[in-house]
Amino acid sequence: MLLEPVIHRLSEAVQPLANTIEAGQSPYRLALRRSARLPVIVLLHLLLKQPVLLLTDRLDHALAMGEELDLWAPDVPRLVFP
């Protein structure tokens, strides 16, 4: 199941954050739940059309997020640096 239709529906909620980043301003603290972080990151990547750097505390977290990224945005390239 691809989640791209969900991503496009959520884009309205993330658009103000993307506008803030595009304007060169520091984004405010989001305090997102863990389950919402990856969809927001994917949306920012799609809206800003720029690479996004995602840092995690452990390699297994990075690998798990990479697998989840396949559901949210299968066409987004990724690099993992342990």
DSSP file (Angstrom, degrees, kcal/mol; ACC not computed):
  #  RESIDUE AA STRUCTURE BP1 BP2  ACC     N-H-->O    O-->H-N    N-H-->O    O-->H-N    TCO  KAPPA ALPHA  PHI   PSI    X-CA   Y-CA   Z-CA
    1    1 A M              0   0    0      0, 0.0     2,-0.3     0, 0.0     0, 0.0   0.000 360.0 360.0 360.0 122.1    0.0    0.0    0.0
    2    2 A L        -     0   0    0      1,-0.1    70,-0.2    70,-0.0     4,-0.1  -0.720 360.0-156.7 -91.4 141.7    1.5    3.3   -1.0
    3    3 A L     >  +     0   0    0     68,-2.2     4,-2.1    -2,-0.3     3,-0.4   0.194  58.9 113.7-104.2  15.7    0.7    6.3    1.1
    4    4 A E  H  > S+     0   0    0     67,-0.2     4,-2.1     1,-0.2     5,-0.2   0.874  74.9  55.2 -58.0 -39.6    1.2    9.0   -1.5
    5    5 A P  H  > S+     0   0    0      0, 0.0     4,-1.5     0, 0.0    -1,-0.2   0.885 108.6  49.2 -61.5 -35.4   -2.5   10.0   -1.5
    6    6 A V  H  > S+     0   0    0     -3,-0.4     4,-2.0     2,-0.2    -2,-0.2   0.911 107.8  54.7 -67.6 -41.4   -2.3   10.6    2.3
    7    7 A I  H  X S+     0   0    0     -4,-2.1     4,-0.8     1,-0.2    -1,-0.2   0.915 106.8  50.3 -57.6 -44.5    0.9   12.7    1.9
    8    8 A H  H  < S+     0   0    0     -4,-2.1     4,-0.3     1,-0.2     3,-0.3   0.847 109.7  50.7 -66.9 -32.8   -0.9   15.0   -0.6
    9    9 A R  H >< S+     0   0    0     -4,-1.5     3,-0.6     1,-0.2     4,-0.3   0.846 110.7  49.1 -71.0 -33.1   -3.8   15.5    1.7
   10   10 A L  H >X S+     0   0    0     -4,-2.0     4,-1.1     1,-0.2     3,-1.0   0.599  86.7  88.8 -80.3 -10.5   -1.5   16.3    4.6
   11   11 A S  H 3X S+     0   0    0     -4,-0.8     4,-1.4    -3,-0.3    -1,-0.2   0.803  78.9  61.8 -62.2 -29.0    0.5   18.8    2.6
   12   12 A E  H <4 S+     0   0    0     -3,-0.6    -1,-0.3    -4,-0.3    -2,-0.1   0.865 103.3  50.5 -63.4 -34.6   -1.9   21.7    3.5
   13   13 A A  H <4 S+     0   0    0     -3,-1.0     4,-0.3    -4,-0.3    -1,-0.2   0.806 115.4  41.4 -72.7 -29.5   -1.0   21.2    7.2
   14   14 A V  H  X S+     0   0    0     -4,-1.1     4,-2.2     1,-0.2     3,-0.4   0.595  90.1  89.5 -94.5 -12.7    2.8   21.3    6.5
   15   15 A Q  H  X S+     0   0    0     -4,-1.4     4,-2.6     1,-0.2     5,-0.2   0.872  83.7  54.4 -56.5 -42.2    2.7   24.1    4.0
   16   16 A P  H  > S+     0   0    0      0, 0.0     4,-2.0     0, 0.0    -1,-0.2   0.897 109.7  48.5 -60.4 -37.5    3.2   26.9    6.6
   17   17 A L  H  > S+     0   0    0     -3,-0.4     4,-2.2    -4,-0.3    -2,-0.2   0.916 111.1  49.9 -65.5 -42.9    6.3   25.2    7.9
   18   18 A A  H  X S+     0   0    0     -4,-2.2     4,-2.7     1,-0.2    -1,-0.2   0.892 109.6  51.8 -62.4 -39.7    7.6   24.8    4.3
   19   19 A N  H  X S+     0   0    0     -4,-2.6     4,-1.9     2,-0.2    -1,-0.2   0.896 108.5  51.3 -63.4 -39.9    6.9   28.6    3.8
   20   20 A T  H  <>S+     0   0    0     -4,-2.0     5,-2.0     2,-0.2    -2,-0.2   0.924 112.9  44.8 -62.4 -45.1    8.9   29.4    6.9
   21   21 A I  H ><5S+     0   0    0     -4,-2.2     3,-1.6     1,-0.2    -2,-0.2   0.910 111.4  52.9 -66.5 -42.4   11.9   27.4    5.8
   22   22 A E  H 3<5S+     0   0    0     -4,-2.7    -1,-0.2     1,-0.3    -2,-0.2   0.839 104.0  57.3 -61.5 -33.2   11.7   28.8    2.3
   23   23 A A  T 3<5S-     0   0    0     -4,-1.9    -1,-0.3    -5,-0.2    -2,-0.2   0.491 118.6-112.8 -77.2  -2.3   11.8   32.3    3.7
   24   24 A G  T < 5S+     0   0    0     -3,-1.6     2,-0.2     1,-0.3    -3,-0.2   0.615  72.6 135.5  82.7  11.7   15.0   31.5    5.4
   25   25 A Q      < -     0   0    0     -5,-2.0    -1,-0.3    -6,-0.2    -2,-0.1  -0.591  63.6-102.6 -91.5 155.7   13.5   31.7    8.9
   26   26 A S        -     0   0    0     -2,-0.2    -1,-0.1    -3,-0.1     2,-0.1  -0.620  40.3-121.3 -74.6 129.5   14.2   29.2   11.7
   27   27 A P        -     0   0    0      0, 0.0     3,-0.1     0, 0.0    -1,-0.1  -0.385  27.7-111.3 -69.5 151.1   11.3   26.8   12.1
   28   28 A Y        -     0   0    0      1,-0.1     2,-0.4    -2,-0.1    -8,-0.0  -0.276  45.6 -78.2 -74.2 166.0    9.6   26.7   15.4
   29   29 A R        -     0   0    0      1,-0.2    -1,-0.1     2,-0.1     0, 0.0  -0.536  44.1-170.4 -68.9 124.7    9.8   23.7   17.7
   30   30 A L        -     0   0    0     -2,-0.4    -1,-0.2    -3,-0.1    -2,-0.0   0.833   7.9-160.5 -89.4 -35.0    7.4   21.1   16.3
   31   31 A A        -     0   0    0      1,-0.2     2,-0.1     2,-0.0    -2,-0.1   0.925  25.7-176.0  50.8  50.3    7.4   18.5   19.1
   32   32 A L        -     0   0    0      1,-0.1    -1,-0.2     2,-0.1     2,-0.1  -0.445  28.9-108.3 -76.6 147.8    6.0   15.9   16.7
   33   33 A R    >>  -     0   0    0     -2,-0.1     3,-1.4     1,-0.1     4,-0.9  -0.411  34.0-110.6 -66.5 153.4    5.0   12.5   17.8
   34   34 A R  H >> S+     0   0    0      1,-0.3     3,-0.7     2,-0.2     4,-0.6   0.864 118.0  56.5 -56.3 -37.8    7.4    9.8   16.5
   35   35 A S  H 34 S+     0   0    0      1,-0.2    -1,-0.3     2,-0.1    -3,-0.0   0.710 108.4  47.8 -69.9 -19.1    4.8    8.4   14.2
   36   36 A A  H <> S+     0   0    0     -3,-1.4     4,-1.8     2,-0.1    -1,-0.2   0.590  90.8  81.8 -95.7 -12.1    4.3   11.8   12.5
   37   37 A R  H <X S+     0   0    0     -4,-0.9     4,-2.4    -3,-0.7     5,-0.2   0.933  90.5  46.9 -63.9 -48.6    8.0   12.7   11.9
   38   38 A L  H  X S+     0   0    0     -4,-0.6     4,-2.6     1,-0.2     5,-0.2   0.917 111.3  50.2 -65.3 -43.5    8.6   10.7    8.8
   39   39 A P  H  > S+     0   0    0      0, 0.0     4,-2.3     0, 0.0    -1,-0.2   0.902 112.5  48.7 -60.0 -38.2    5.5   11.9    6.9
   40   40 A V  H  X S+     0   0    0     -4,-1.8     4,-2.6     2,-0.2    -2,-0.2   0.908 110.9  50.2 -67.4 -40.8    6.4   15.5    7.8
   41   41 A I  H  X S+     0   0    0     -4,-2.4     4,-2.3     2,-0.2    -1,-0.2   0.919 111.2  48.8 -62.1 -43.6    9.9   15.0    6.5
   42   42 A V  H  X S+     0   0    0     -4,-2.6     4,-2.4     1,-0.2    -2,-0.2   0.917 111.2  50.4 -62.2 -43.2    8.6   13.5    3.3
   43   43 A L  H  X S+     0   0    0     -4,-2.3     4,-3.1     2,-0.2     5,-0.3   0.919 109.2  50.4 -62.4 -43.5    6.2   16.4    2.8
   44   44 A L  H  X S+     0   0    0     -4,-2.6     4,-2.7     1,-0.2     5,-0.3   0.913 110.3  50.9 -61.0 -41.2    9.0   18.9    3.4
   45   45 A H  H  X>S+     0   0    0     -4,-2.3     4,-1.5     1,-0.2     5,-0.6   0.927 114.7  43.0 -60.6 -44.4   11.1   17.2    0.8
   46   46 A L  H  <5S+     0   0    0     -4,-2.4    -2,-0.2     2,-0.2    -1,-0.2   0.893 118.3  43.7 -70.1 -40.1    8.3   17.2   -1.7
   47   47 A L  H  <5S+     0   0    0     -4,-3.1    -2,-0.2    -5,-0.2    -3,-0.2   0.894 122.5  36.0 -74.2 -40.3    7.2   20.8   -1.0
   48   48 A L  H  <5S-     0   0    0     -4,-2.7    -1,-0.2    -5,-0.3    -2,-0.2   0.671  92.7-141.4 -87.6 -17.7   10.7   22.3   -0.9
   49   49 A K  T  <5 +     0   0    0     -4,-1.5    -3,-0.2    -5,-0.3    -4,-0.1   0.906  63.0 116.0  54.7  43.6   12.2   20.1   -3.6
   50   50 A Q  S   <S-     0   0    0     -5,-0.6    -1,-0.2    -6,-0.3    -2,-0.2  -0.945  73.8 -92.3-136.1 156.0   15.4   20.0   -1.6
   51   51 A P        -     0   0    0      0, 0.0     2,-0.4     0, 0.0     0, 0.0  -0.342  36.8-147.8 -65.5 152.8   17.3   17.2    0.1
   52   52 A V        -     0   0    0      2,-0.0     2,-0.6    -2,-0.0   -11,-0.0  -0.988   2.3-144.7-125.1 133.0   16.5   16.6    3.8
   53   53 A L        -     0   0    0     -2,-0.4     2,-0.5     2,-0.0     0, 0.0  -0.873  16.0-169.2 -98.8 123.1   19.0   15.3    6.3
   54   54 A L        -     0   0    0     -2,-0.6     2,-0.4     2,-0.0    -2,-0.0  -0.960   2.0-164.5-116.3 119.9   17.6   13.0    8.9
   55   55 A L        -     0   0    0     -2,-0.5     2,-0.3     2,-0.0    -2,-0.0  -0.865   7.9-178.1-105.4 136.4   19.7   12.1   12.0
   56   56 A T        -     0   0    0     -2,-0.4     3,-0.1     1,-0.1    -2,-0.0  -0.855  33.1-124.6-126.7 165.7   18.9    9.2   14.3
   57   57 A D  S    S+     0   0    0     -2,-0.3     2,-0.3     1,-0.1     3,-0.1   0.704  90.6  30.5 -84.2 -19.9   20.5    7.9   17.4
   58   58 A R  S  > S-     0   0    0      1,-0.1     4,-1.8    -3,-0.0     3,-0.3  -0.980  71.9-125.3-141.9 152.3   21.0    4.3   16.2
   59   59 A L  H  > S+     0   0    0     -2,-0.3     4,-2.5     1,-0.2     5,-0.2   0.877 111.0  56.7 -63.0 -38.7   21.6    2.5   13.0
   60   60 A D  H  > S+     0   0    0      1,-0.2     4,-2.1     2,-0.2    -1,-0.2   0.846 105.6  51.9 -65.4 -31.1   18.7    0.2   13.5
   61   61 A H  H  > S+     0   0    0     -3,-0.3     4,-2.5     2,-0.2    -1,-0.2   0.910 109.5  49.8 -67.0 -41.4   16.4    3.2   13.8
   62   62 A A  H  X S+     0   0    0     -4,-1.8     4,-2.0     2,-0.2    -2,-0.2   0.908 111.8  47.9 -63.3 -41.7   17.8    4.6   10.5
   63   63 A L  H  X S+     0   0    0     -4,-2.5     4,-1.9     2,-0.2    -1,-0.2   0.896 111.6  49.9 -66.7 -39.6   17.2    1.3    8.8
   64   64 A A  H  X S+     0   0    0     -4,-2.1     4,-2.3     1,-0.2    -2,-0.2   0.909 111.0  49.2 -64.8 -41.7   13.7    1.0   10.1
   65   65 A M  H  X S+     0   0    0     -4,-2.5     4,-2.4     1,-0.2    -1,-0.2   0.864 107.8  55.4 -65.8 -34.6   12.9    4.6    8.9
   66   66 A G  H  X S+     0   0    0     -4,-2.0     4,-1.0     2,-0.2    -1,-0.2   0.899 108.5  47.3 -63.0 -40.6   14.3    3.7    5.5
   67   67 A E  H  X S+     0   0    0     -4,-1.9     4,-0.5     1,-0.2     3,-0.5   0.907 113.1  48.4 -66.6 -41.2   11.9    0.8    5.3
   68   68 A E  H >X S+     0   0    0     -4,-2.3     4,-1.7     1,-0.2     3,-1.2   0.852 103.3  62.3 -67.0 -33.3    9.0    3.0    6.3
   69   69 A L  H 3X S+     0   0    0     -4,-2.4     4,-3.0     1,-0.3    -1,-0.2   0.823  91.8  66.3 -61.2 -30.5   10.1    5.6    3.8
   70   70 A D  H 3< S+     0   0    0     -4,-1.0    -1,-0.3    -3,-0.5    -2,-0.2   0.814 104.9  44.4 -60.0 -29.7    9.4    3.0    1.1
   71   71 A L  H << S+     0   0    0     -3,-1.2   -68,-2.2    -4,-0.5   -67,-0.2   0.907 117.8  41.6 -79.1 -44.1    5.7    3.2    2.0
   72   72 A W  H  < S+     0   0    0     -4,-1.7    -2,-0.2     1,-0.2   -65,-0.2   0.891 138.9   0.1 -73.7 -40.2    5.5    7.0    2.3
   73   73 A A    ><  +     0   0    0     -4,-3.0     3,-1.5    -5,-0.2    -1,-0.2  -0.632  61.9 178.5-152.7  84.7    7.6    7.9   -0.7
   74   74 A P  T 3  S+     0   0    0      0, 0.0    -4,-0.1     0, 0.0    -1,-0.1   0.732  82.3  54.8 -66.1 -21.1    9.0    5.0   -2.7
   75   75 A D  T 3  S+     0   0    0      2,-0.1    -5,-0.1    -5,-0.0    -2,-0.0   0.470  80.0 106.1 -92.3  -1.5   10.6    7.2   -5.3
   76   76 A V    <   -     0   0    0     -3,-1.5    -3,-0.1    -7,-0.2     2,-0.1  -0.682  68.8-134.3 -82.0 120.5   12.7    9.3   -2.9
   77   77 A P        -     0   0    0      0, 0.0     2,-0.3     0, 0.0    -2,-0.1  -0.380  26.2-170.5 -71.7 153.0   16.3    8.3   -3.0
   78   78 A R        -     0   0    0     -2,-0.1     2,-0.4     2,-0.0   -12,-0.0  -0.993  17.6-157.9-145.2 151.5   18.1    7.8    0.3
   79   79 A L        -     0   0    0     -2,-0.3     2,-0.5     2,-0.0     0, 0.0  -0.991  10.8-154.5-126.4 137.0   21.6    7.3    1.6
   80   80 A V        -     0   0    0     -2,-0.4    -2,-0.0   -17,-0.0   -21,-0.0  -0.961   7.5-172.3-115.2 125.2   22.4    5.7    4.9
   81   81 A F              0   0    0     -2,-0.5    -2,-0.0     1,-0.1     0, 0.0  -0.952 360.0 360.0-115.6 110.3   25.7    6.6    6.7
   82   82 A P              0   0    0      0, 0.0   -23,-0.1     0, 0.0    -1,-0.1   0.498 360.0 360.0 -72.9 360.0   26.4    4.4    9.8
